[in-house]
Amino acid sequence: MRITFVHADGDGETQVEAAVGDNLLTVAQMALMPLEGTCEGQMACSTCHVIVDKEYFDRLPSASDMEEDMLDLAAGVRRTSRLACQIVLTEELDGLVVKIPTESRNMQLGR
């Protein structure tokens, strides 16, 4: 399945192949996207915040209260914001497009 990451500056995209069952945070990190995932997917931070394209947002399960609480801490949250660590790829998400927020920062890569 194909996933498209829209770069934070809006000037570029990175398309990658992923498999059903993959975690979006892991896919993003393997593609060198600036999503730190400090808590390693334990939903204890908001460093993997992404903005999901409207076309795909309603295909996702609803965010848990805990995820909503973590999103409250993220900068630049939009209506279609989610934590990448909470998105498990399904066949319905083939072609998924997510934007890296302009406020994102990956301390591990220094950007």
N, C-alpha and C positions, 0 to 999 in steps of 0.2 A: 504494500500500500504506500501511497505517496503522501508526504507531509511537506508543507511549505512554511518556512519561517520567514516572515517579513522583518527585515532589519529595523532596528530602532530608528535609524535616520530616515527610513522610508525609501531610501534610494536603491535598495537591493533586496534580493531574496536568496534563500538557500533551500533547495529542494532535496529531500532525502527519501530513501526507501526505509520502511519499517515493517514490522510484522504485527499481526493481530496479537494482542496480549502484551505488547511492549508498553512500557511506561513512558509518557511524553517527556518527562524530565530527563530520563536516561537517553532517549533519542536525541534530545536537544544538546545534551552535553557531549555526546559522541560526534555531533555535527559542529562542535565548538561554538555553540550559541552562548551568549553571556548570561546564563542562568546558573547562579551559584549553587542553589540547593543546599545551603549550609546545614540544615537539619537532616540531610540525606533521606528526604521523603517522609519524615516522621510528622509532618504538618505542625512544626514548632517554629516556623519562620515564614516569611513571605518572599524569599529570594528567588523563587521560581515562578513568580507572577507572570502570566501571559494574557494577552487579549485575544480571545477566540473570535474568529470571523462569525458574523451573525448567522450565516448559512449553516454553520455547524454547531453553534451554541446550544440550540434546542435539542440536538441529538445526544447531548451529554446528560448523564444522571444529574439530578439537582445537587448543588453543593451542600455539604453538611454544615451544621451550625459552627463546628470547629473551623472548617475551611473559611466560612464567612468571617469569623473572628480574625483569622490570620490575614484575610484580604483587607480588613479594616486597617491593618498596619502597613500595607503596601502603598507606595506612591503611584499616583496616576491611574488609580482604579477606574474602570469603566463598567458599564452594565454587563458586558460579556467577559469580564475578568474571571480568571480561574487560576488555581495553582497547578502547574504542570505535573507536579508529583501525584496529583489526584486524578489524572486523566489516563485511563487505561485504554489503549487503542482497540477499537472494534471495527468490524467490516463497514458499519454505517459511517465511520469517520474517514474512510478512504478519500484522499484529496484534502484533508484538513488543512486549514490555513490559520496560523496564529501569528500575532505581531508581538515582537519583543518591545516592551514599554521603553520609552525614551529615558525613563528614570531608572532603568535597570543598571546594576553594577555587579560585576563578577570580580571579587577580590582575589580569587585564585589566579585569574589571568591578567590582573592589573588593569582591567578596563571597565 
